[in-house]
Amino acid sequence: MNKTTQAEIAVIGAGPGGYAAAFRAADLGKNVVLIDRDPTLGGVCLNRGCIPSKALLHISKVMDEAHSLSKMGVLYNKPSIDLDQIRSHKNKIVSQLNQGIDKMAKARGVETIQGLASFKNNNELNVKTKSSVSTIKFQKCIIAAGSTSSMIPGISVEHESVLNSRTALELNDIPKNLLVIGGGAIGLELGQVYSSLGSKVTLVEFMPNIIPGADEDIVKPLYRKLNKQFDSILLSSKVTKLEVQKNNSINVTIENGNGVTKSNYNKVLIAIGRKPNLELLKIENTDIKLNVDGYIDVDVYQRTSVENIFAIGDIVGNPMLAHKATHEGKVAAEVCAGHPAAMDCQAIPSVVYTDPEVAWAGLNEVEAKQNKIKYNKGEFPWAASGRAIAMGANQGKTKILFDPDNKKVLGVGIVGPGAGDMISEAMISIEMGVDAEDIALTVHPHPTVGETFAMAAEVFLGTITDLYVPK
């Protein structure tokens, strides 16, 4: 039987953006229904993305650090890998966070429904659960349905030996040979995990650089590290064919400037990007408009072309990052509740959680040169940082781009251990409109890698004492 219920605000999707929107709206006194097709809250990020990958990356990093101690006089035996225990550890972390979100939903009085939501019209949703189909009439709706892994255009292979980010994180086994297709954050992070656990990893990237879009000098220390860790890195290369063999291995055809090669791998991980989850929402039953890139079009209030329907996160476009979705979710909830709010941030930080980490925010040199934006820069090599040298991280770098007229921070790039944490200071600098003197005259603790942020500003100002820079 089709049951109809009323909701002030219906939220579709319980990822970081969706549950943030639902919780903020509930805190503002609204009656909220949160719908997700998964049995647990948290979305891709918590269940099969950000959190489980970071749990595995932590293991990978500690293993690598232990190995590197041999150069400092401390030797360990080759590690023994208990895959079942690693998987259990990862799942325990996810479960702990699942339970925390579930408790917060109950404490706030947010009704949660496991089901597939689709639009009937601009004011109603169909929600299909295991046992029934019901209708929710909403005053306002926030779409936070997220994204899924993209596949290679023209290649359709569904097989247990062809992995995506979700199946790779299940860690069913450690293949002897693994091909990673895609040199972005997901491919590099998972490639490094599997390499640390024993796989011989080959990376293929279509573009001439890994992490396309980030400055090459910031990426270079990571590239050097991966060049030693991975079996090979093939840049400016294209996978044109995947063929499953009788033993479940995959024959892969790769084209590049050197010609066409065919190699065999136990497993292939496709990590070439993500696409918005639009197909199940039945957007065509509404007046919601998409933009030219195929994402839901929204304004600064996260409102779609339908006045009472909002959209946030991956489904509204790049960058597809959890922290962007969370911020947008809070904006949408506050606007729905009649509060003054808008998505008005100066920058969105990006972090690749490899070892070393790569992080950037605001303007980078690639964009500045493409758009003919004038800038000056100050950069501090971690080879001159006592803390970095002690950590074996002297390949790191902190770079700040400044406006040549008012000396305000335009953008920041950092590579090295802890870069993802350090980028928060960059974000505050950009948002607050601070200038080089503000940073340089702020006392930073020594010895830390965090102080390299102030030192980069000092290099720009010409006041640096930790380096000798000829006039």
C-alpha positions as CSV (number, residue, x, y, z in Angstrom):
1,M,0.0,0.0,0.0
2,N,1.3,3.5,-0.9
3,K,1.5,5.6,2.2
4,T,1.8,9.4,2.0
5,T,3.7,11.4,4.6
6,Q,4.5,15.1,5.0
7,A,7.9,16.6,5.6
8,E,9.1,20.2,6.0
9,I,12.4,19.2,4.5
10,A,13.3,16.0,2.7
11,V,17.0,15.3,2.2
12,I,18.1,12.8,-0.5
13,G,21.4,11.3,0.4
14,A,23.1,10.8,3.8
15,G,26.7,11.5,2.9
16,P,28.7,14.3,4.5
17,G,26.7,17.0,2.7
18,G,23.3,15.3,3.2
19,Y,23.6,14.5,6.9
20,A,25.1,18.0,7.6
21,A,22.1,19.5,5.8
22,A,19.6,17.3,7.7
23,F,21.2,17.9,11.1
24,R,21.6,21.7,10.6
25,A,17.9,22.0,9.5
26,A,16.8,19.9,12.5
27,D,18.9,22.2,14.8
28,L,17.0,25.1,13.3
29,G,13.7,23.5,14.3
30,K,12.6,21.9,11.1
31,N,10.9,18.5,10.7
32,V,13.4,16.5,8.5
33,V,13.4,13.2,6.7
34,L,16.7,11.8,5.6
35,I,16.6,9.2,2.8
36,D,19.5,7.0,1.6
37,R,19.6,3.8,-0.3
38,D,22.4,2.4,1.9
39,P,21.6,0.7,5.2
40,T,24.1,2.9,7.0
41,L,24.5,6.7,7.1
42,G,27.7,8.5,5.9
43,G,27.5,8.0,2.1
44,V,30.5,7.1,-0.1
45,C,32.9,9.2,2.0
46,L,32.5,7.3,5.2
47,N,31.5,3.8,4.0
48,R,33.6,3.3,0.9
49,G,35.8,6.4,0.3
50,C,37.5,9.0,2.4
51,I,37.5,7.3,5.8
52,P,38.4,3.6,4.9
53,S,41.0,4.8,2.4
54,K,42.7,7.0,5.1
55,A,42.7,4.0,7.5
56,L,44.6,2.0,4.9
57,L,46.8,5.0,4.0
58,H,47.8,5.3,7.7
59,I,48.9,1.7,7.7
60,S,50.8,2.2,4.4
61,K,52.6,5.3,5.8
62,V,53.7,3.7,9.0
63,M,55.0,0.7,7.1
64,D,57.0,3.0,4.9
65,E,58.3,5.0,7.8
66,A,59.4,1.9,9.6
67,H,61.2,0.7,6.5
68,S,62.9,4.1,6.1
69,L,64.3,4.0,9.6
70,S,66.9,1.4,8.4
71,K,68.8,4.4,7.0
72,M,68.8,5.9,10.6
73,G,70.1,2.7,12.3
74,V,66.8,1.1,13.3
75,L,66.0,-2.2,11.4
76,Y,62.8,-4.1,11.4
77,N,62.0,-7.5,9.9
78,K,59.9,-7.6,6.8
79,P,56.2,-7.0,7.9
80,S,53.8,-9.9,8.0
81,I,50.4,-8.9,6.4
82,D,47.2,-10.2,8.0
83,L,44.7,-9.1,5.5
84,D,41.7,-10.2,7.5
85,Q,42.8,-8.2,10.5
86,I,43.5,-5.1,8.3
87,R,40.1,-5.4,6.8
88,S,38.5,-5.8,10.3
89,H,40.4,-2.7,11.5
90,K,39.1,-0.6,8.6
91,N,35.5,-1.9,9.0
92,K,35.6,-1.2,12.8
93,I,36.5,2.5,12.1
94,V,33.7,2.8,9.6
95,S,31.2,1.1,11.9
96,Q,32.2,3.4,14.8
97,L,31.5,6.5,12.8
98,N,28.3,5.0,11.3
99,Q,27.0,4.5,14.9
100,G,28.0,8.1,15.8
101,I,26.0,9.6,12.9
102,D,23.0,7.3,13.6
103,K,23.0,8.5,17.3
104,M,23.2,12.2,16.2
105,A,20.2,11.7,13.8
106,K,18.1,10.1,16.6
107,A,19.2,12.8,19.1
108,R,18.0,15.5,16.7
109,G,14.7,13.8,15.8
110,V,15.7,13.3,12.2
111,E,13.7,10.5,10.6
112,T,15.9,8.2,8.5
113,I,14.6,6.0,5.7
114,Q,16.6,3.4,3.8
115,G,15.2,3.5,0.3
116,L,15.5,4.8,-3.2
117,A,14.1,8.3,-3.6
118,S,12.9,9.6,-7.0
119,F,10.8,12.7,-7.9
120,K,7.1,12.4,-8.8
121,N,7.0,16.2,-9.3
122,N,8.3,19.5,-7.9
123,N,6.7,18.7,-4.5
124,E,6.6,14.9,-4.0
125,L,9.0,12.0,-3.8
126,N,8.5,8.3,-4.3
127,V,10.6,6.3,-1.8
128,K,11.0,2.6,-2.7
129,T,12.1,0.4,0.2
130,K,12.5,-3.4,0.4
131,S,8.9,-3.8,1.4
132,S,6.9,-0.9,0.0
133,V,6.7,2.3,-2.0
134,S,5.6,5.5,-0.2
135,T,5.2,9.1,-1.1
136,I,6.7,12.0,0.7
137,K,5.2,15.5,0.2
138,F,7.8,18.0,1.0
139,Q,7.8,21.8,1.5
140,K,11.5,21.9,0.6
141,C,13.9,19.2,-0.7
142,I,17.7,19.1,-0.6
143,I,19.3,16.8,-3.2
144,A,22.6,15.3,-1.9
145,A,22.7,12.1,-4.0
146,G,26.5,12.2,-4.7
147,S,28.4,10.5,-7.4
148,T,29.7,7.1,-8.6
149,S,32.9,6.0,-10.2
150,S,33.3,6.7,-14.0
151,M,34.3,4.0,-16.4
152,I,36.5,4.3,-19.4
153,P,34.5,5.6,-22.4
154,G,34.0,2.8,-25.0
155,I,35.2,0.0,-22.6
156,S,32.5,-1.9,-20.7
157,V,34.0,-4.7,-18.5
158,E,32.1,-5.9,-15.5
159,H,34.4,-8.5,-13.8
160,E,35.7,-9.2,-10.3
161,S,39.3,-8.4,-11.6
162,V,38.3,-4.9,-12.7
163,L,38.1,-2.8,-9.6
164,N,36.7,0.7,-8.8
165,S,37.4,2.7,-5.7
166,R,34.6,0.9,-3.8
167,T,35.7,-2.7,-4.6
168,A,39.4,-1.8,-4.2
169,L,38.7,-0.7,-0.6
170,E,37.1,-4.1,0.2
171,L,40.6,-5.5,0.1
172,N,39.6,-9.0,-0.9
173,D,43.1,-9.9,-1.8
174,I,46.5,-8.3,-2.7
175,P,47.1,-8.9,-6.4
176,K,50.7,-9.7,-7.5
177,N,50.4,-7.2,-10.4
178,L,47.9,-4.3,-10.3
179,L,47.3,-1.7,-13.0
180,V,45.9,1.6,-11.8
181,I,44.2,3.7,-14.5
182,G,44.1,7.3,-13.4
183,G,46.8,9.5,-11.8
184,G,44.4,11.6,-9.7
185,A,43.9,11.5,-5.9
186,I,42.0,8.1,-5.8
187,G,44.4,6.3,-8.1
188,L,47.5,7.5,-6.4
189,E,46.2,6.9,-2.9
190,L,44.9,3.3,-3.5
191,G,48.0,2.6,-5.7
192,Q,50.2,3.5,-2.8
193,V,48.2,1.3,-0.4
194,Y,48.4,-1.7,-2.6
195,S,52.1,-1.2,-3.3
196,S,52.8,-1.1,0.5
197,L,50.9,-4.3,1.0
198,G,52.9,-6.1,-1.7
199,S,51.4,-5.5,-5.2
200,K,53.6,-4.5,-8.1
201,V,51.8,-1.4,-9.3
202,T,51.8,0.2,-12.7
203,L,50.1,3.6,-13.1
204,V,48.6,4.9,-16.4
205,E,47.6,8.5,-16.7
206,F,46.2,10.1,-19.9
207,M,47.6,13.6,-19.1
208,P,51.4,14.4,-19.1
209,N,51.4,14.8,-15.3
210,I,50.0,13.1,-12.3
211,I,47.4,15.1,-10.3
212,P,46.5,17.2,-13.4
213,G,45.6,20.8,-12.3
214,A,48.1,21.0,-9.5
215,D,51.4,22.8,-10.0
216,E,54.2,20.5,-11.3
217,D,56.7,21.6,-8.7
218,I,54.3,20.7,-5.8
219,V,53.7,17.3,-7.4
220,K,57.3,16.5,-8.2
221,P,58.4,15.2,-4.7
222,L,55.4,12.8,-4.8
223,Y,56.3,11.7,-8.3
224,R,59.8,10.9,-7.3
225,K,58.6,8.8,-4.4
226,L,56.0,6.9,-6.5
227,N,58.6,6.3,-9.2
228,K,60.6,4.2,-6.6
229,Q,57.5,2.6,-5.1
230,F,55.6,1.7,-8.3
231,D,56.8,-0.7,-11.0
232,S,56.3,2.0,-13.7
233,I,54.4,5.2,-14.3
234,L,53.1,5.7,-17.9
235,L,52.1,9.3,-18.6
236,S,50.4,10.7,-21.7
237,S,49.1,7.1,-22.1
238,K,45.7,5.8,-23.0
239,V,44.1,2.4,-22.2
240,T,42.2,1.3,-25.3
241,K,41.2,-2.3,-24.4
242,L,40.6,-4.7,-21.5
243,E,40.3,-8.4,-22.1
244,V,39.5,-10.9,-19.4
245,Q,41.5,-14.1,-19.6
246,K,40.6,-17.7,-18.6
247,N,42.6,-17.3,-15.3
248,N,40.7,-14.1,-14.5
249,S,43.7,-11.9,-15.2
250,I,43.3,-8.9,-17.6
251,N,45.1,-8.2,-20.8
252,V,45.4,-4.5,-21.2
253,T,46.2,-2.6,-24.4
254,I,47.9,0.8,-23.8
255,E,48.7,3.4,-26.4
256,N,51.2,6.3,-26.1
257,G,53.9,8.1,-28.0
258,N,56.0,5.0,-28.0
259,G,53.4,2.9,-29.8
260,V,51.0,0.2,-28.6
261,T,51.8,-2.3,-25.9
262,K,49.8,-5.2,-24.4
263,S,50.4,-6.4,-20.9
264,N,48.8,-8.8,-18.4
265,Y,47.7,-7.9,-14.9
266,N,46.0,-9.8,-12.1
267,K,43.7,-6.9,-11.5
268,V,42.9,-3.5,-12.9
269,L,41.7,-0.5,-10.8
270,I,39.8,2.2,-12.8
271,A,40.1,5.5,-11.0
272,I,39.5,8.1,-13.8
273,G,36.9,10.3,-12.0
274,R,33.3,10.3,-10.9
275,K,29.9,11.1,-12.4
276,P,26.8,12.6,-10.7
277,N,24.1,10.2,-9.5
278,L,21.3,11.6,-11.6
279,E,19.8,8.6,-13.4
280,L,17.8,7.2,-10.4
281,L,16.4,10.6,-9.3
282,K,14.0,10.9,-12.2
283,I,14.8,14.6,-12.5
284,E,12.8,14.7,-15.7
285,N,9.6,14.7,-13.6
286,T,10.6,18.1,-12.2
287,D,11.5,21.5,-13.7
288,I,15.1,21.2,-12.4
289,K,17.6,22.3,-15.0
290,L,21.1,20.9,-15.6
291,N,24.1,23.0,-16.6
292,V,26.2,22.4,-19.8
293,D,28.5,19.9,-17.9
294,G,25.5,17.8,-16.9
295,Y,25.4,18.7,-13.2
296,I,22.4,20.2,-11.4
297,D,22.5,24.0,-11.8
298,V,22.4,25.9,-8.5
299,D,22.8,29.5,-7.3
300,V,24.8,30.8,-4.3
301,Y,22.0,29.7,-2.0
302,Q,22.2,26.1,-3.4
303,R,18.8,26.6,-4.9
304,T,18.0,24.8,-8.2
305,S,15.7,26.3,-11.0
306,V,12.8,25.0,-8.8
307,E,12.4,27.5,-5.9
308,N,11.8,24.8,-3.2
309,I,14.4,22.3,-4.3
310,F,18.1,22.7,-3.4
311,A,21.1,20.6,-4.4
312,I,24.6,20.2,-2.9
313,G,27.8,18.2,-3.2
314,D,29.1,16.1,-6.1
315,I,25.8,16.4,-8.0
316,V,26.3,20.1,-8.5
317,G,29.8,19.8,-9.9
318,N,33.5,20.0,-9.2
319,P,35.4,20.0,-7.0
320,M,33.9,16.7,-5.8
321,L,35.1,17.0,-2.2
322,A,33.3,16.1,1.1
323,H,34.2,19.3,2.8
324,K,32.6,21.3,0.0
325,A,29.5,19.2,0.2
326,T,29.3,19.8,4.0
327,H,29.6,23.5,3.6
328,E,27.0,23.6,0.9
329,G,24.7,21.4,3.0
330,K,24.7,23.8,5.9
331,V,24.1,26.8,3.5
332,A,21.1,25.0,2.0
333,A,19.6,24.0,5.4
334,E,19.9,27.6,6.7
335,V,18.3,29.1,3.6
336,C,15.5,26.5,3.8
337,A,15.0,27.6,7.4
338,G,14.8,31.2,6.5
339,H,18.2,32.3,7.7
340,P,20.6,34.5,5.7
341,A,23.2,32.2,4.2
342,A,25.1,31.8,0.9
343,M,28.0,29.8,-0.5
344,D,30.5,32.6,-0.4
345,C,34.0,31.1,0.1
346,Q,37.1,32.4,-1.6
347,A,38.6,28.9,-2.1
348,I,38.1,25.2,-1.7
349,P,41.2,23.3,-0.4
350,S,42.3,20.1,-2.2
351,V,44.4,17.4,-0.6
352,V,45.9,14.2,-1.9
353,Y,46.6,11.9,1.1
354,T,49.5,10.1,-0.3
355,D,53.0,10.0,1.3
356,P,54.1,12.7,0.9
357,E,50.8,14.6,1.0
358,V,50.0,17.2,-1.6
359,A,47.7,20.1,-0.8
360,W,46.7,23.3,-2.5
361,A,44.2,26.1,-2.2
362,G,43.2,29.2,-4.1
363,L,45.1,30.2,-7.2
364,N,47.9,28.0,-8.6
365,E,50.6,29.0,-11.1
366,V,49.0,26.9,-13.9
367,E,45.8,28.9,-13.6
368,A,47.6,32.2,-13.1
369,K,49.5,31.8,-16.3
370,Q,46.5,30.5,-18.3
371,N,44.4,33.5,-17.1
372,K,47.2,36.0,-17.2
373,I,46.9,36.9,-13.5
374,K,49.8,38.7,-12.1
375,Y,51.4,37.2,-9.0
376,N,54.7,37.1,-7.1
377,K,55.6,34.1,-5.0
378,G,57.6,33.1,-1.9
379,E,58.6,29.5,-1.5
380,F,60.5,27.7,1.2
381,P,62.3,24.4,0.6
382,W,61.9,21.9,3.4
383,A,65.6,21.0,2.8
384,A,66.2,24.1,5.0
385,S,63.8,23.0,7.7
386,G,65.4,21.3,10.7
387,R,62.1,19.4,11.6
388,A,61.7,18.2,8.0
389,I,65.2,17.0,7.8
390,A,64.8,15.1,11.1
391,M,61.7,13.4,9.6
392,G,63.4,12.6,6.4
393,A,61.0,15.0,4.6
394,N,63.5,17.3,3.0
395,Q,61.9,17.0,-0.4
396,G,58.9,19.0,0.8
397,K,58.1,22.6,-0.1
398,T,55.7,25.4,0.9
399,K,54.8,27.9,-1.7
400,I,52.6,31.0,-1.4
401,L,51.4,33.2,-4.3
402,F,50.9,36.9,-3.5
403,D,49.1,39.7,-5.2
404,P,52.0,42.0,-6.3
405,D,50.0,45.1,-5.6
406,N,48.6,44.5,-2.0
407,K,50.7,41.5,-1.0
408,K,47.6,39.5,-0.1
409,V,47.6,35.7,-0.4
410,L,46.2,34.4,-3.7
411,G,47.0,30.8,-3.4
412,V,49.1,28.2,-1.6
413,G,50.7,24.8,-2.5
414,I,52.4,22.5,0.0
415,V,54.0,19.0,-0.4
416,G,55.2,17.0,2.5
417,P,54.0,15.1,5.6
418,G,51.1,17.0,7.2
419,A,50.4,19.2,4.1
420,G,46.7,18.5,4.4
421,D,46.7,19.9,7.9
422,M,48.9,22.8,7.1
423,I,46.6,24.0,4.2
424,S,44.0,25.1,6.8
425,E,46.3,28.1,7.7
426,A,46.4,28.9,4.0
427,M,42.6,28.8,3.8
428,I,42.3,31.2,6.8
429,S,44.8,33.5,5.1
430,I,42.9,33.6,1.9
431,E,39.5,34.0,3.5
432,M,40.6,36.7,5.9
433,G,42.6,38.6,3.2
434,V,45.8,38.6,5.1
435,D,49.0,39.9,3.5
436,A,52.6,38.6,3.6
437,E,53.5,40.8,6.7
438,D,50.6,39.3,8.7
439,I,51.9,35.8,8.1
440,A,55.6,36.6,8.6
441,L,55.0,38.6,11.8
442,T,52.9,35.8,13.3
443,V,55.1,33.8,15.6
444,H,55.1,30.1,14.5
445,P,56.4,27.3,16.8
446,H,59.9,25.9,16.1
447,P,60.9,23.4,15.0
448,T,57.8,22.5,13.0
449,V,57.0,22.0,9.4
450,G,54.1,24.5,10.0
451,E,56.6,27.3,10.4
452,T,57.6,26.9,6.7
453,F,54.4,28.8,5.9
454,A,55.7,31.9,7.7
455,M,59.2,31.3,6.1
456,A,57.7,31.3,2.6
457,A,56.2,34.7,3.4
458,E,59.6,35.9,4.6
459,V,61.2,34.7,1.4
460,F,58.7,36.9,-0.5
461,L,59.4,39.9,1.8
462,G,63.2,39.4,1.7
463,T,63.3,39.1,5.5
464,I,64.2,35.4,5.6
465,T,67.1,34.4,8.0
466,D,66.8,30.6,7.6
467,L,68.0,30.9,4.0
468,Y,70.5,33.1,2.2
469,V,68.8,34.6,-0.8
470,P,71.1,36.9,-2.8
471,K,69.6,40.3,-3.5
